[in-house]
Amino acid sequence: MTPSAPAVAAVPALSAPYDFLARLVGLWSDGLGWVGERLGIAMLDYVFMHHALLVGALIAVMAPLIGTFLVHRQLALIGDALAHTAFAGVAVGLFVNSLLGTGISPYVTAIVVAVIAALAIELISETTDAYNDVSMAIVLSTGFALGAVLISLNTGGLAVGINQYLFGNLSTVSRENAVLLVVLFAIVALVVTVTYKQLLYVTFDETAARVAGVNVPWYNRLMTTLTALVVVGAMQIMGVILVAAMLVVPVAAAAQLARGFREALLASVVLAQIAVVAGITLSFNYNTTAGGTIVLVAVGVYIAAVLAGKAQSRRAGGSGDDPAPAPER
């Protein structure tokens, strides 16, 4: 199920931006179709693969962009918690659609529920003095339980429709979904660019950031909210179960090779692109699940990065224990 283009067109303020982005996605598809025709690449004969490659490329930038901050803050598992609450959001969308026939995109309801869950994680940590992993566990369990209950209440085949959201599906990535992902990408990239220094400060030294007058709770909420947007965006091809891997695995691989935070950030984006493109290609050629294939390729990249990092340390005469990238101010 995809966002309804007529519903968007019914809102004048959204119609023009949507049409513009849809045309850009169409130009991307035309370009890949031309390349596939000239080079004889069978995979590029299908429009849904054009959309999947676009979505994958954007995810491979967004996920490491946020994941690099999360990993250095020891919040790698927050992606899992928000993915499970995004599953609840999908279930809410499908349940409302089956009950009322509204045509609301499950990805839209997933965004709303995931953002609420992201703020709930921070709220629980701040008001109860619980550790972050406790608040994440509570939100994760609640989200998955809510999704399971909504599915069990429906008698019209909702369990069948939920599979594409659990495991991801290349063939269901429509132009409307690609436009939604472009919007999410623009929001995440813009916010991180504008708040990069503050996020970096909070990531490496919250105490010093507080002393310097940085509103640490606000930036913590901002980071979890951005994580929710990335999770929902990546869910289209990765699925709920595996989406968190793209936040962590490329970043962990880059940390084996990079010497600074910014270098690690750039390297993680490059490694994520390799994993996504290779994973989508293998998934198409061998008819395997896209999310699982991408993650397996990413893990292979991580193993190669670990071996390369150890070899680099031995050549440099080091101990072989690479320190975490230092912050760049």
C-alpha positions in Angstrom: 0.0 0.0 0.0 1.4 3.4 -1.0 0.6 7.1 -0.3 -2.3 8.2 -2.3 -1.3 10.7 -5.0 -4.8 12.1 -5.3 -4.9 12.7 -1.6 -1.7 14.7 -1.8 -3.0 16.6 -4.8 -6.1 17.5 -2.8 -4.0 19.7 -0.6 -2.8 22.7 -2.7 0.2 23.5 -0.5 1.5 19.9 -1.0 0.6 19.4 -4.6 3.3 21.5 -6.3 6.2 20.1 -4.1 4.9 16.5 -4.6 4.7 17.0 -8.4 8.2 18.4 -8.5 9.7 15.5 -6.5 7.7 13.0 -8.5 9.2 14.5 -11.7 12.7 14.2 -10.2 12.1 10.6 -9.4 10.8 10.1 -12.9 14.0 11.6 -14.4 16.1 9.3 -12.2 14.1 6.3 -13.5 14.4 7.4 -17.1 18.2 7.8 -16.6 18.7 4.4 -15.2 16.4 2.9 -17.9 18.7 4.5 -20.5 21.8 3.2 -18.8 20.3 -0.3 -18.6 19.3 -0.3 -22.3 22.8 0.9 -23.4 24.7 -1.5 -21.2 22.4 -4.4 -21.4 21.7 -4.6 -17.6 18.5 -6.6 -17.2 17.9 -5.4 -13.7 17.5 -1.8 -15.0 14.7 -2.8 -17.3 12.2 -2.6 -14.4 10.9 0.7 -13.0 10.5 -0.7 -9.5 14.3 -1.5 -9.5 14.9 2.2 -10.3 12.9 3.2 -7.3 14.6 0.6 -5.1 18.1 1.7 -6.1 17.1 5.4 -5.4 15.7 4.5 -2.0 18.7 2.3 -1.2 21.2 5.0 -2.1 19.4 7.5 0.1 19.2 5.1 3.0 22.9 4.4 2.6 23.5 8.1 3.3 20.9 8.7 6.0 21.5 5.6 8.1 25.3 6.0 8.6 24.8 9.8 9.1 22.7 9.2 12.1 24.2 5.8 13.1 27.7 7.3 13.5 26.4 9.5 16.3 24.3 6.7 17.9 27.2 4.2 17.9 29.6 6.7 19.6 26.9 7.4 22.2 26.4 3.6 22.8 22.8 3.8 21.6 23.2 1.2 18.8 20.1 -0.7 19.9 17.7 2.3 19.7 17.2 1.5 16.0 15.7 -1.9 17.0 13.4 -0.3 19.5 12.1 2.3 17.0 11.8 -0.3 14.3 9.4 -2.4 16.4 7.4 0.7 17.2 7.3 1.5 13.5 5.9 -1.9 13.0 3.1 -0.8 15.4 2.6 2.3 13.2 2.3 0.1 10.1 -0.3 -2.0 11.9 -2.2 1.1 12.9 -2.3 2.3 9.3 -3.4 -1.1 7.9 -6.0 -1.5 10.7 -7.5 1.9 10.1 -7.6 1.3 6.4 -9.3 -2.0 6.7 -11.8 -0.6 9.2 -12.6 2.7 7.6 -11.2 2.4 4.1 -9.3 5.7 4.4 -6.4 4.9 2.1 -3.8 6.3 4.6 -0.3 5.1 3.8 1.1 2.8 6.5 4.4 4.6 6.1 2.8 7.8 7.2 1.3 6.3 10.4 4.7 4.5 11.0 6.4 7.9 11.0 3.9 9.3 13.5 4.1 6.4 15.8 7.9 6.1 15.6 8.4 9.8 16.4 6.1 9.5 19.4 8.1 6.4 20.5 11.4 8.3 20.1 10.2 11.1 22.3 8.8 8.5 24.8 12.3 6.9 25.1 13.8 10.2 26.1 10.8 11.1 28.4 11.1 7.9 30.3 14.9 8.3 30.7 14.5 11.9 31.9 11.6 11.5 34.3 12.4 8.1 35.9 16.2 8.2 35.9 16.1 4.8 34.1 19.0 3.9 31.9 18.5 4.3 28.1 18.4 0.6 27.6 15.6 0.2 30.0 13.4 2.9 28.3 14.3 1.3 24.9 13.2 -2.1 26.1 9.9 -0.7 27.4 9.1 1.1 24.2 10.2 -1.8 22.0 8.0 -4.3 23.9 5.0 -1.9 23.9 5.3 -1.2 20.2 5.6 -4.8 19.1 2.7 -5.8 21.5 0.5 -3.1 20.0 1.2 -4.2 16.5 0.5 -7.8 17.4 -2.8 -7.0 19.0 -4.0 -4.9 16.0 -3.1 -7.7 13.6 -5.0 -10.2 15.7 -8.1 -8.0 15.8 -8.3 -7.9 12.0 -10.1 -10.7 10.1 -9.4 -9.5 6.6 -5.9 -10.8 5.9 -3.9 -8.1 7.6 -1.3 -10.6 8.6 -0.6 -11.3 4.9 -0.2 -7.6 4.1 2.2 -7.0 7.0 4.9 -9.3 5.6 6.3 -6.8 3.2 6.9 -4.4 6.1 8.5 -7.1 8.3 11.0 -8.3 5.7 11.1 -5.5 3.0 10.2 -6.0 -0.7 11.9 -4.4 -3.7 8.9 -4.7 -5.9 6.6 -2.7 -3.6 8.8 0.5 -3.7 6.6 2.8 -5.8 7.2 6.3 -7.0 5.1 7.6 -4.1 7.3 5.8 -1.6 10.4 7.0 -3.3 9.1 10.6 -3.0 8.4 10.1 0.7 12.0 8.8 1.2 13.4 11.9 -0.7 11.5 14.1 1.7 12.8 12.2 4.8 16.3 12.3 3.4 16.1 16.1 2.9 14.8 16.6 6.5 17.5 14.4 8.1 20.4 15.8 6.0 19.4 19.4 6.6 18.9 19.1 10.3 22.2 17.2 10.8 24.0 19.8 8.7 22.6 22.7 10.7 23.1 21.1 14.2 26.3 19.1 13.5 28.5 20.9 16.0 26.0 20.7 18.8 25.2 17.0 18.1 29.0 16.3 18.1 29.5 18.1 21.4 26.6 16.3 23.1 27.8 12.9 21.6 31.3 13.1 23.1 30.9 15.2 26.3 27.4 15.8 27.6 28.7 17.4 30.8 30.9 19.9 29.0 28.0 20.6 26.6 25.7 21.5 29.5 28.3 23.8 31.0 28.7 25.5 27.6 25.0 26.2 27.6 23.9 23.5 25.0 20.4 22.3 25.6 21.4 18.6 25.9 17.9 17.1 26.5 16.6 18.9 23.4 19.4 17.6 21.2 18.9 14.1 22.6 15.3 14.3 21.6 16.3 15.6 18.2 18.6 12.7 17.6 16.1 10.0 18.5 13.5 11.7 16.3 15.9 11.7 13.4 16.6 8.1 14.1 12.8 7.4 13.9 12.7 9.0 10.4 15.6 7.0 9.2 14.1 3.7 10.5 10.8 4.3 8.7 12.6 5.3 5.5 14.8 2.2 5.5 11.9 -0.1 6.4 10.8 0.0 2.8 13.5 -2.3 1.5 15.1 -3.5 4.8 12.0 -4.5 6.7 11.3 -3.9 10.4 13.4 -6.9 11.5 16.7 -5.9 9.8 16.4 -2.1 9.5 18.6 -1.4 12.6 21.6 -3.1 10.9 22.1 -0.2 8.5 22.5 2.1 11.5 25.2 0.1 13.0 27.1 -2.3 10.7 28.6 0.2 8.2 29.5 2.5 11.1 31.3 -0.3 12.9 33.1 -1.2 9.7 34.2 2.4 9.1 35.5 2.7 12.7 38.1 0.0 12.0 39.7 2.1 9.3 39.0 5.8 10.0 41.1 8.1 12.2 38.6 10.7 13.1 34.8 11.2 13.5 34.3 13.0 10.2 36.4 10.4 8.3 34.5 7.6 10.0 31.2 9.3 8.9 32.3 9.6 5.3 33.7 6.0 5.2 30.5 4.6 6.7 28.5 6.2 3.9 30.8 4.7 1.2 30.6 1.2 2.8 26.8 1.5 3.2 26.5 2.3 -0.5 28.6 -0.7 -1.4 26.4 -3.0 0.8 23.1 -1.6 -0.6 24.0 -1.7 -4.3 25.6 -5.1 -4.0 22.8 -6.4 -1.8 20.0 -5.2 -4.1 21.8 -6.6 -7.2 22.3 -10.0 -5.6 18.7 -10.0 -4.3 17.3 -9.3 -7.8 19.6 -11.9 -9.5 19.1 -14.7 -7.0 15.5 -13.9 -5.9 16.4 -13.5 -2.2 15.1 -11.1 0.4 16.5 -7.7 -0.2 17.0 -6.7 3.5 18.7 -9.9 4.5 21.0 -9.8 1.5 22.0 -6.2 2.1 22.8 -7.0 5.8 24.8 -10.1 4.9 26.9 -8.0 2.4 27.3 -5.3 5.1 28.5 -7.9 7.6 31.0 -9.2 5.0 32.2 -5.6 4.5 32.6 -5.3 8.3 34.7 -8.5 8.5 36.9 -7.3 5.6 37.3 -3.9 7.4 38.3 -5.6 10.6 41.0 -7.6 8.8 42.2 -4.6 6.9 42.3 -2.5 10.1 44.4 -5.2 11.9 46.7 -5.4 8.9 47.1 -1.6 8.9 47.9 -1.6 12.6 50.6 -4.3 12.2 52.2 -2.4 9.3 52.2 0.8 11.4 53.8 -1.1 14.3 50.7 -0.6 16.5 49.2 -2.9 19.1 46.3 -3.8 16.8 43.7 -2.2 19.1 42.3 0.7 17.2 41.0 3.5 19.3 37.5 4.9 18.6 37.6 8.0 16.3 38.2 11.2 18.2 35.9 14.1 17.9 36.8 16.8 15.5 36.0 20.3 16.7 
